[in-house]
Amino acid sequence: MHKLLLIFLTMSAIAGCVSMGPKTPVVVQTGLSQGKNLLDASGKELPVRISLRLGDARPKPTVLVGHGSGGVSPSELNQAFAVFNWGYNAVVVDHYTARGIKVHTGVPVNGGLPNDRAADMIAVAKWVKQQPWHTGKIAIIGFSQGGAGIWALANEKNMRSHLAIEIAEEDLRLISAGVAMYPACHATFASPPIDPLFPVQLHLAGSDDLALPHWCETFGNSKYDKHIYPGATHVFDFAGVIPNNTRFTHRYDREATELSQSRIKSYLALHLKD
């Protein structure tokens, strides 16, 4: 417990360590080569990439998929294929490659904090809005620390005071719904806002010993749809072995995986319809 407390106190100390330069509006160029950085209006590279896009030429709503502290993993890729099979565009966002960030499970790093993820998602959502294959609404699914990015993005007060980017009114309405998979929740890192900008569905692992589920307080707000899977552990939806994992207990849980995916599918259908 003392070790976890130290980790999150450290998170609190560096939580503002995004760019301290002049805040600039988020304007993103339309074009993109997959695996390359997004570009701003001046042609400057932004520190975010598209790892994978699944879709076809028919315009449809889009779901962004954000990874956890391990970077883009099979969990995010599997989710993207599921989203595509449900009839949406799927865009897997890579927050780490351009920043040179490696696996840092349980340890916060500059550039991988919730506000960094939120800034990236604003840029990606603006890019998506410009694409001929997109129409309608955008949702976001965040895994583990990617869930913490959802908390930063859904917190209006936090976004309006963002240290690195200038938030316009339309930026606050870019995301129509969120899904947080075994998300990181803690007051000194990022936690669900009392009144989120958009509705969020939570999937919490009852036996998670990394992202403790009791930290994810939702205040009885009807904008949250909260589900807890008894006995499930962190990354319960991945059937393989997590390399070099010494930070948390991991067991694949087929029942929790199938039930959570069914709930996500229904949730997206509800919130992405016209």
C-alpha positions in Angstrom: 0.0 0.0 0.0 2.9 2.4 0.9 4.4 1.7 -2.5 1.2 2.5 -4.3 0.8 5.7 -2.3 4.3 6.7 -3.3 3.6 6.0 -7.0 0.5 8.2 -7.0 2.1 11.0 -5.0 4.8 11.0 -7.7 2.0 11.2 -10.3 0.6 14.2 -8.6 3.9 15.9 -8.5 4.4 15.6 -12.3 0.8 15.7 -13.4 1.3 19.2 -14.9 4.4 18.2 -16.9 3.0 18.8 -20.3 4.3 21.6 -22.5 4.5 24.9 -20.6 4.9 27.0 -23.8 2.3 29.3 -25.3 -1.0 27.5 -25.7 -2.0 27.1 -29.3 -5.3 26.0 -31.0 -5.4 22.4 -32.2 -5.4 22.5 -36.0 -4.5 19.3 -37.8 -3.7 18.6 -41.4 -6.0 16.3 -43.3 -3.4 13.9 -44.9 -1.7 11.1 -43.0 0.6 8.2 -43.8 -0.2 5.4 -41.3 2.6 5.1 -38.7 3.6 8.7 -39.2 3.0 11.6 -36.8 0.0 13.8 -37.3 0.9 17.3 -38.5 -0.4 20.7 -37.3 -1.5 23.5 -39.6 2.2 24.7 -40.1 3.4 21.2 -40.9 5.0 20.6 -37.5 4.8 17.1 -36.2 2.5 16.4 -33.3 3.6 13.6 -30.9 0.8 11.2 -31.8 0.4 8.6 -34.5 -2.3 6.3 -35.9 -1.2 2.8 -35.3 -4.1 1.2 -37.2 -7.2 2.3 -39.0 -9.9 -0.1 -40.0 -12.7 1.0 -42.3 -13.8 1.2 -45.8 -14.9 4.0 -48.2 -18.5 4.2 -46.8 -18.7 7.1 -44.3 -19.7 6.0 -40.8 -19.1 6.9 -37.1 -15.6 6.4 -35.7 -14.3 4.8 -32.5 -10.9 5.8 -31.2 -9.0 3.2 -29.2 -6.4 4.4 -26.6 -3.8 2.1 -25.1 -2.5 1.6 -21.6 1.0 1.9 -20.1 2.3 -0.9 -22.2 1.7 0.9 -25.5 -0.4 -0.5 -28.3 -1.1 -4.2 -27.4 -3.3 -7.1 -28.6 -6.1 -5.8 -26.4 -6.4 -2.5 -28.4 -6.0 -4.3 -31.7 -8.6 -6.9 -30.8 -11.0 -4.1 -29.8 -10.4 -2.3 -33.1 -11.4 -5.4 -35.1 -14.5 -5.9 -32.9 -15.5 -2.2 -33.5 -15.0 -2.6 -37.2 -17.1 -5.7 -37.3 -19.9 -3.8 -35.4 -20.0 -1.3 -38.4 -17.8 1.6 -37.3 -14.4 3.0 -38.3 -11.8 2.0 -35.7 -8.7 4.1 -35.1 -6.0 2.9 -32.7 -4.1 5.8 -31.3 -0.3 5.5 -30.5 0.7 8.0 -27.8 4.2 6.6 -27.2 6.2 5.8 -30.3 6.8 9.4 -31.3 7.7 10.3 -27.7 10.1 7.4 -27.3 8.1 6.1 -24.3 8.6 2.4 -23.4 6.5 0.2 -21.1 6.1 1.8 -17.7 3.3 -0.1 -15.9 2.6 1.3 -12.5 5.1 4.2 -13.0 4.1 7.6 -14.4 6.2 9.1 -17.1 6.2 12.6 -18.6 4.5 12.5 -22.0 2.3 9.6 -21.0 0.1 11.4 -18.5 -3.7 11.8 -18.8 -3.5 15.4 -20.1 -1.0 14.3 -22.8 -3.5 11.6 -23.9 -6.4 14.1 -23.8 -4.4 16.5 -26.1 -3.6 13.7 -28.5 -7.2 12.6 -28.6 -8.4 16.1 -29.4 -6.0 16.2 -32.3 -7.0 12.8 -33.6 -10.7 13.5 -33.3 -10.2 16.7 -35.3 -8.3 14.8 -37.9 -11.1 12.1 -38.1 -13.7 14.9 -38.6 -11.9 15.9 -41.8 -11.8 12.4 -43.3 -14.2 11.3 -46.2 -14.7 7.9 -44.5 -16.1 9.5 -41.3 -19.6 10.8 -40.7 -21.6 11.4 -37.5 -20.2 10.9 -34.0 -16.9 9.9 -32.4 -16.5 7.6 -29.3 -13.4 6.6 -27.4 -12.4 3.4 -25.7 -9.5 3.6 -23.3 -7.6 0.7 -21.7 -6.0 1.1 -18.2 -4.1 4.4 -18.3 -6.0 5.0 -21.5 -9.0 5.1 -19.2 -7.3 7.8 -17.2 -7.0 9.8 -20.4 -10.7 9.6 -20.8 -11.1 11.1 -17.3 -8.9 14.1 -18.3 -10.8 14.5 -21.6 -14.2 14.3 -19.9 -13.3 16.9 -17.2 -14.5 20.3 -18.5 -12.6 22.3 -15.9 -9.4 20.4 -16.6 -9.7 20.8 -20.4 -10.4 24.5 -20.2 -7.3 25.0 -18.1 -5.1 22.6 -20.1 -1.5 23.7 -20.0 -0.5 22.8 -23.5 -3.4 23.4 -25.9 -6.1 26.0 -26.3 -9.5 24.4 -26.1 -12.3 25.8 -28.2 -16.0 25.3 -27.5 -16.3 22.8 -30.3 -13.4 20.8 -29.0 -15.4 20.0 -25.8 -18.1 18.4 -28.0 -15.8 16.2 -30.2 -16.4 13.1 -28.2 -19.9 11.7 -27.9 -19.2 8.8 -25.5 -16.4 6.9 -23.8 -15.7 3.4 -22.6 -13.1 2.8 -19.9 -11.7 -0.7 -19.6 -10.2 -1.4 -16.1 -9.2 2.2 -16.0 -6.7 3.9 -13.7 -8.6 6.0 -11.2 -7.0 8.1 -8.4 -7.5 11.6 -7.2 -3.8 12.4 -7.6 -3.6 11.0 -11.1 -6.9 11.2 -12.9 -10.4 10.1 -11.8 -13.9 10.2 -13.1 -15.2 13.8 -13.0 -18.4 14.4 -11.0 -20.2 15.6 -14.1 -18.4 14.4 -17.3 -18.6 16.2 -20.6 -19.9 12.9 -22.2 -21.3 9.7 -21.0 -18.9 6.9 -20.0 -19.3 3.2 -19.5 -16.8 1.6 -17.0 -15.7 -2.0 -17.0 -13.9 -2.7 -13.7 -12.1 -5.9 -12.7 -13.2 -6.9 -9.2 -9.9 -8.5 -8.3 -7.7 -5.9 -10.0 -4.6 -5.3 -7.9 -3.1 -2.5 -10.2 -6.1 -0.2 -11.0 -8.1 -0.7 -7.8 -11.8 -0.6 -8.7 -12.9 1.1 -5.5 -11.1 4.2 -6.7 -13.5 4.6 -9.6 -16.2 6.6 -7.8 -19.0 7.8 -10.2 -21.1 9.8 -7.7 -24.4 8.3 -8.7 -24.3 10.3 -11.9 -26.5 8.8 -14.6 -23.9 9.7 -17.2 -21.9 6.8 -16.0 -22.7 3.1 -16.7 -20.6 1.1 -14.3 -20.0 -2.6 -14.4 -17.8 -4.7 -12.0 -16.7 -8.2 -12.9 -16.1 -10.2 -9.7 -12.9 -12.2 -9.7 -11.6 -10.6 -12.9 -8.1 -9.2 -13.0 -6.3 -6.4 -14.8 -6.3 -7.0 -18.6 -8.9 -9.8 -18.2 -9.7 -9.6 -21.9 -6.3 -10.9 -23.1 -5.8 -14.6 -23.3 -2.0 -14.6 -23.8 0.9 -14.1 -21.4 2.0 -10.6 -20.7 5.8 -10.4 -21.1 7.8 -9.5 -18.0 4.7 -8.7 -16.0 5.7 -8.2 -12.3 3.2 -5.5 -11.5 -0.2 -7.1 -11.4 -2.1 -10.4 -11.4 -3.3 -11.4 -14.8 -5.9 -14.1 -15.7 -7.9 -14.3 -18.9 -11.6 -14.3 -18.0 -13.7 -15.4 -20.9 -17.0 -14.7 -19.2 -16.0 -11.1 -18.3 -14.6 -10.6 -21.8 -17.8 -11.7 -23.6 -20.1 -9.8 -21.3 -18.1 -6.6 -21.4 -17.9 -6.8 -25.2 -21.6 -7.3 -25.5 -22.2 -4.3 -23.3 -19.7 -2.1 -25.2 -21.4 -3.0 -28.5 -24.9 -2.0 -27.1 -23.4 1.2 -25.6 -21.8 2.3 -28.8 -25.0 1.5 -30.7 -26.9 3.7 -28.3 -24.6 6.7 -28.3 -23.3 6.7 -31.9 -26.7 6.6 -33.6 -27.9 9.8 -35.3 
